[in-house]
Amino acid sequence: MIIVVTGGAGFIGSTLCIKLKEKYPSYKIIAFDNLKRRGSELNLIDFKEKGIEFVHGDIRNSEDLSALSGFDVLIEASAEPSVMSGLNSDPSYVINNNLYGSINCFNLCLKHKAKLIFLSTSRVYPIANIEEAAFIEEETRFSFLDNQKEKGISSEGISEDFTLFGARSFYGTTKLSSELFIQEYSSFYNLEAAITRFGVIAGPRQMGKTDQGVVTLWMAKHYWKQSLKYIGYGGLGKQVRDILHVDDLVDLIDIQIHNISKFTGKVFNAGGGKGSSVSLLEMTSICEEISGNKIPIGSEIDNRPADLRIYITDNSKIEREIGWSPQKTASQIFSDIHQWINTNEKQLENILK
């Protein structure tokens, strides 16, 4: 089998390439990336060592994609992942990359009769509806209540039944638009495709930033004894996200590669779930315990644009229909990141420090 991973030198893409090559050494794995994100170039060393082919290109340019041929599966993991993209700058980049670039990939799949695996996002769900959900403030976190006005939300999190009507960020809108196009391609061109709305993904190889890699950022700041800040919602650090280990994501993608018929025509949520949900306060405690370091953490009361008090993935549908569920806990995720930073400290300190 020949598998192309767009965004192949990014956090998720590089992990997919390496894990799939290790599990299926006879498969040809091709990483396609424009190397825009700082630190992505470090993955080229691992690719060479492990026999993963690298193609330098940009999905926005169909000419670059034409270098790819004869493949069986395309995993579209090349998004601009920042929720802030387009909110604090011209939205053209996120639209061109996440929508038009993705459509170029869909057309390429048709041309080569290849399967498509599309990594969508929980950010397709509208912000205001999530923010208006009933919640309670506990000692270390905010939590959803079971009794809700909206369908598709409970103490277990947000399910696929939650409304899609409302503003969600340019990032989320480009992803939802791509989902809709995939449904058209599947219906009218018989494109075999899997769409998964992933929540927060974390683990080794992630170059952490505030808006796209906060889990790695939190551990890195503890590792190098630098300060952090609780931003928004009173500056208390009680906002919550569920975290999915990237290895659990790889396991799901593996199922999709080899059982695409179970996914075509459907959309699934996939995340760490309630059992792997943490607040910023709880993240701090975990990082202190693992690193042995305590750092100064400031407070900023005002919310950032497009932020959410709580997001937890309800995995009920995918667990019931596919049999997949996350295996790694939040503590394991932080431990794996700490070990990765410790092992690669010299390479990473100029990027994460």
C-alpha positions as CSV (number, residue, x, y, z in Angstrom):
1,M,0.0,0.0,0.0
2,I,1.1,3.6,-0.7
3,I,0.0,6.2,1.7
4,V,0.4,10.0,1.3
5,V,0.2,12.2,4.4
6,T,-0.3,15.9,3.7
7,G,1.1,18.1,6.4
8,G,3.4,15.1,6.9
9,A,6.1,17.0,8.7
10,G,3.8,18.5,11.2
11,F,3.0,17.1,14.7
12,I,0.2,14.7,13.7
13,G,1.5,14.1,10.2
14,S,5.0,13.1,11.2
15,T,3.7,10.8,14.0
16,L,1.4,9.1,11.5
17,C,4.2,8.6,9.0
18,I,6.6,7.1,11.5
19,K,4.0,4.9,13.4
20,L,2.5,3.6,10.2
21,K,5.9,2.8,8.8
22,E,7.0,1.0,11.9
23,K,3.8,-1.1,12.0
24,Y,3.7,-1.7,8.2
25,P,7.3,-1.7,7.0
26,S,6.3,-2.9,3.5
27,Y,4.0,0.1,3.0
28,K,5.4,3.1,1.1
29,I,4.8,6.2,3.2
30,I,5.1,9.7,1.6
31,A,5.2,12.8,3.7
32,F,4.1,15.9,1.8
33,D,4.7,19.3,3.5
34,N,5.7,22.9,2.9
35,L,7.7,23.1,6.1
36,K,6.1,26.4,7.1
37,R,5.9,25.6,10.8
38,R,9.1,26.1,12.8
39,G,10.5,22.8,14.0
40,S,8.9,20.7,11.2
41,E,12.3,20.5,9.4
42,L,13.6,18.4,12.4
43,N,11.3,15.5,11.3
44,L,13.2,15.1,8.0
45,I,16.0,13.4,9.8
46,D,13.7,10.8,11.2
47,F,12.1,10.3,7.8
48,K,15.4,9.6,6.2
49,E,16.4,7.1,8.9
50,K,13.1,5.2,8.7
51,G,12.7,5.1,4.9
52,I,9.9,7.6,4.6
53,E,9.8,9.5,1.4
54,F,9.5,13.3,1.7
55,V,8.0,15.6,-1.0
56,H,8.3,19.3,-0.4
57,G,5.2,21.1,-1.6
58,D,2.1,23.1,-0.8
59,I,-1.5,21.8,-1.1
60,R,-2.5,25.2,-2.3
61,N,-0.5,24.6,-5.5
62,S,-2.0,21.8,-7.7
63,E,1.3,21.7,-9.5
64,D,3.0,20.6,-6.4
65,L,0.4,17.9,-5.8
66,S,0.9,16.6,-9.3
67,A,4.2,15.2,-8.1
68,L,2.2,12.6,-6.2
69,S,0.9,9.6,-8.1
70,G,-0.1,5.9,-7.8
71,F,-1.1,6.1,-4.1
72,D,-3.9,4.2,-2.4
73,V,-4.8,6.5,0.6
74,L,-4.4,10.2,1.2
75,I,-4.5,11.4,4.8
76,E,-5.3,15.1,4.8
77,A,-3.6,16.5,7.9
78,S,-2.2,19.8,6.5
79,A,-4.4,22.4,8.2
80,E,-3.5,25.8,9.6
81,P,-4.6,24.7,13.1
82,S,-4.8,28.0,14.9
83,V,-8.2,29.1,16.0
84,M,-6.9,32.7,16.0
85,S,-6.0,32.5,12.4
86,G,-8.2,35.0,10.5
87,L,-9.5,36.6,13.7
88,N,-6.4,38.7,14.3
89,S,-5.2,38.9,10.6
90,D,-6.4,38.6,7.0
91,P,-8.4,35.3,6.8
92,S,-7.2,34.6,3.3
93,Y,-4.4,32.3,4.4
94,V,-6.6,30.0,6.5
95,I,-9.3,29.9,3.8
96,N,-6.8,29.2,1.0
97,N,-5.0,26.5,2.9
98,N,-7.8,24.7,4.8
99,L,-10.5,24.9,2.2
100,Y,-9.1,25.4,-1.3
101,G,-6.0,23.4,-0.5
102,S,-8.1,20.6,0.8
103,I,-10.3,20.6,-2.3
104,N,-7.1,20.2,-4.4
105,C,-6.4,17.1,-2.3
106,F,-10.0,15.7,-2.9
107,N,-9.5,16.2,-6.6
108,L,-6.2,14.4,-6.4
109,C,-7.9,11.4,-4.7
110,L,-10.4,11.2,-7.5
111,K,-7.7,11.3,-10.1
112,H,-5.9,8.4,-8.6
113,K,-8.9,6.5,-7.3
114,A,-7.6,6.8,-3.7
115,K,-9.3,6.7,-0.4
116,L,-9.4,10.0,1.7
117,I,-9.0,10.3,5.4
118,F,-9.8,13.8,6.5
119,L,-8.8,15.2,9.9
120,S,-11.5,17.7,10.9
121,T,-12.0,19.4,14.2
122,S,-14.3,19.9,17.2
123,R,-14.1,23.6,16.3
124,V,-16.9,23.1,13.7
125,Y,-19.3,23.4,16.6
126,P,-20.5,27.1,17.2
127,I,-18.9,29.0,20.0
128,A,-22.0,30.8,21.4
129,N,-24.0,27.7,21.8
130,I,-21.2,25.9,23.7
131,E,-20.6,29.0,25.9
132,E,-24.3,29.2,26.7
133,A,-24.5,25.6,27.9
134,A,-25.4,25.0,31.6
135,F,-22.3,24.4,33.7
136,I,-21.2,24.4,37.3
137,E,-18.0,25.8,38.8
138,E,-16.1,23.2,40.9
139,E,-13.0,23.6,43.0
140,T,-10.5,23.0,40.2
141,R,-12.7,23.1,37.0
142,F,-15.9,24.0,35.2
143,S,-18.1,21.1,34.3
144,F,-21.1,20.7,31.9
145,L,-24.4,19.7,33.5
146,D,-26.7,16.9,32.2
147,N,-29.8,19.1,32.0
148,Q,-29.3,21.2,28.8
149,K,-31.5,23.2,26.5
150,E,-29.4,22.2,23.4
151,K,-29.5,18.7,22.0
152,G,-26.2,16.9,21.8
153,I,-24.6,18.1,25.0
154,S,-24.4,16.6,28.5
155,S,-21.9,16.0,31.3
156,E,-20.2,13.5,29.0
157,G,-19.5,16.3,26.5
158,I,-20.5,17.3,23.0
159,S,-21.8,14.7,20.5
160,E,-22.4,14.7,16.8
161,D,-26.0,15.8,17.4
162,F,-25.0,19.3,18.6
163,T,-26.1,22.2,16.4
164,L,-23.8,23.4,13.6
165,F,-25.6,26.7,13.2
166,G,-23.6,29.7,14.4
167,A,-20.2,31.3,14.2
168,R,-17.2,29.1,15.1
169,S,-14.0,30.8,13.8
170,F,-12.5,30.9,10.3
171,Y,-10.5,27.8,11.2
172,G,-13.7,25.8,12.2
173,T,-15.6,27.2,9.2
174,T,-13.0,26.1,6.7
175,K,-13.0,22.6,8.2
176,L,-16.8,22.3,8.2
177,S,-16.9,23.6,4.6
178,S,-14.4,20.8,3.7
179,E,-16.6,18.3,5.4
180,L,-19.6,19.4,3.3
181,F,-17.5,19.2,0.1
182,I,-16.4,15.7,1.0
183,Q,-20.1,14.6,1.3
184,E,-20.7,16.0,-2.2
185,Y,-17.6,14.1,-3.6
186,S,-18.7,10.9,-1.9
187,S,-22.3,11.2,-3.1
188,F,-21.6,12.2,-6.7
189,Y,-18.1,10.8,-7.4
190,N,-18.1,7.8,-5.1
191,L,-15.1,9.1,-3.1
192,E,-14.4,6.7,-0.2
193,A,-13.7,9.0,2.8
194,A,-13.5,9.1,6.6
195,I,-14.3,12.4,8.4
196,T,-13.3,12.7,12.1
197,R,-13.8,15.7,14.3
198,F,-10.8,15.6,16.6
199,G,-10.6,17.6,19.9
200,V,-7.2,18.6,21.4
201,I,-4.4,16.2,20.3
202,A,-1.2,16.1,22.3
203,G,1.9,14.1,22.7
204,P,5.6,13.9,21.7
205,R,6.7,15.8,18.5
206,Q,4.3,18.7,19.1
207,M,5.9,22.2,19.0
208,G,3.7,23.9,21.6
209,K,2.1,27.3,21.3
210,T,-0.7,28.9,23.3
211,D,-3.3,28.5,20.5
212,Q,-2.1,25.2,19.0
213,G,-0.3,23.0,21.4
214,V,-1.1,24.2,24.9
215,V,-0.4,20.8,26.5
216,T,3.2,20.7,25.2
217,L,3.6,24.4,26.1
218,W,2.5,23.8,29.7
219,M,5.0,21.0,30.2
220,A,7.8,22.9,28.4
221,K,7.4,25.9,30.6
222,H,7.5,23.7,33.7
223,Y,10.5,21.8,32.3
224,W,12.6,25.0,31.8
225,K,11.1,26.8,34.8
226,Q,9.5,29.7,32.9
227,S,6.3,31.5,33.7
228,L,2.8,31.0,32.4
229,K,-0.6,32.7,32.7
230,Y,-4.2,31.7,33.2
231,I,-6.1,33.8,30.6
232,G,-9.8,34.4,30.6
233,Y,-12.8,33.2,32.6
234,G,-11.7,35.2,35.7
235,G,-8.1,34.1,35.3
236,L,-8.8,31.1,37.6
237,G,-7.4,28.4,35.3
238,K,-10.7,26.4,35.5
239,Q,-11.4,26.1,31.8
240,V,-11.4,22.5,30.6
241,R,-10.4,20.5,27.5
242,D,-10.3,16.8,26.9
243,I,-6.9,15.6,25.5
244,L,-6.3,12.7,23.1
245,H,-2.9,11.1,22.9
246,V,-1.6,11.2,19.3
247,D,-1.0,7.4,19.5
248,D,-4.7,6.9,20.1
249,L,-5.3,9.0,17.0
250,V,-2.9,6.8,15.0
251,D,-4.8,3.7,16.1
252,L,-8.0,5.2,14.8
253,I,-6.5,6.3,11.5
254,D,-5.1,2.7,11.1
255,I,-8.7,1.4,11.4
256,Q,-9.9,3.9,8.9
257,I,-7.2,3.0,6.3
258,H,-8.2,-0.6,6.4
259,N,-11.9,-0.3,7.0
260,I,-13.0,2.8,5.2
261,S,-16.4,1.5,4.3
262,K,-17.4,1.8,8.0
263,F,-16.8,5.5,7.8
264,T,-17.9,6.7,4.4
265,G,-21.0,8.8,4.6
266,K,-20.6,9.3,8.3
267,V,-19.0,11.8,10.7
268,F,-17.5,10.9,14.1
269,N,-16.3,12.9,17.0
270,A,-13.1,11.5,18.6
271,G,-11.3,12.9,21.6
272,G,-9.9,12.0,25.0
273,G,-13.4,12.2,26.5
274,K,-14.4,13.1,30.0
275,G,-12.0,10.6,31.5
276,S,-9.0,12.4,29.9
277,S,-10.3,16.0,30.5
278,V,-8.3,18.5,32.5
279,S,-8.5,22.2,33.5
280,L,-5.4,24.5,33.3
281,L,-5.2,24.3,37.1
282,E,-5.2,20.5,36.9
283,M,-2.6,20.6,34.1
284,T,-0.4,22.7,36.4
285,S,-0.6,20.1,39.2
286,I,0.2,17.2,36.8
287,C,3.2,19.1,35.3
288,E,4.5,20.0,38.8
289,E,4.4,16.4,39.9
290,I,6.1,15.1,36.7
291,S,8.8,17.8,36.4
292,G,9.4,18.4,40.0
293,N,9.2,22.2,39.3
294,K,6.9,24.9,40.4
295,I,6.7,28.0,38.3
296,P,5.0,31.4,38.6
297,I,1.6,31.6,36.9
298,G,0.0,34.9,36.4
299,S,-3.7,35.8,35.8
300,E,-5.6,37.7,33.1
301,I,-9.3,38.1,33.6
302,D,-10.4,39.0,30.1
303,N,-11.4,36.2,27.6
304,R,-9.6,35.7,24.3
305,P,-11.6,35.7,21.1
306,A,-13.2,32.4,20.2
307,D,-12.2,30.8,23.5
308,L,-14.4,28.2,25.2
309,R,-15.0,27.6,28.9
310,I,-15.4,23.9,28.4
311,Y,-15.0,21.5,25.5
312,I,-15.2,17.7,26.1
313,T,-15.7,15.2,23.4
314,D,-18.6,12.7,23.7
315,N,-17.1,9.6,22.1
316,S,-20.3,7.5,22.5
317,K,-21.1,7.1,18.7
318,I,-17.6,6.0,17.6
319,E,-17.2,3.7,20.6
320,R,-20.6,2.1,19.8
321,E,-20.3,1.9,16.0
322,I,-16.5,1.3,15.5
323,G,-15.3,0.0,18.8
324,W,-12.5,2.6,19.1
325,S,-11.9,4.4,22.4
326,P,-8.9,6.3,23.8
327,Q,-6.5,4.3,25.8
328,K,-4.0,6.8,27.3
329,T,-4.8,9.0,30.2
330,A,-4.0,12.7,30.6
331,S,-1.2,11.9,33.0
332,Q,0.4,9.5,30.5
333,I,0.2,12.2,27.8
334,F,2.1,14.7,30.0
335,S,4.7,12.0,31.0
336,D,5.3,11.1,27.4
337,I,5.8,14.8,26.5
338,H,8.2,15.3,29.4
339,Q,10.3,12.3,28.4
340,W,10.4,13.5,24.8
341,I,11.6,17.0,25.9
342,N,14.2,15.5,28.2
343,T,15.5,13.2,25.5
344,N,15.7,16.0,22.8
345,E,16.4,18.9,25.1
346,K,19.2,20.5,23.0
347,Q,17.2,20.3,19.8
348,L,14.0,21.6,21.3
349,E,15.1,24.4,23.7
350,N,15.4,27.0,20.9
351,I,11.9,26.2,19.7
352,L,9.9,25.5,22.9
353,K,11.9,27.4,25.5
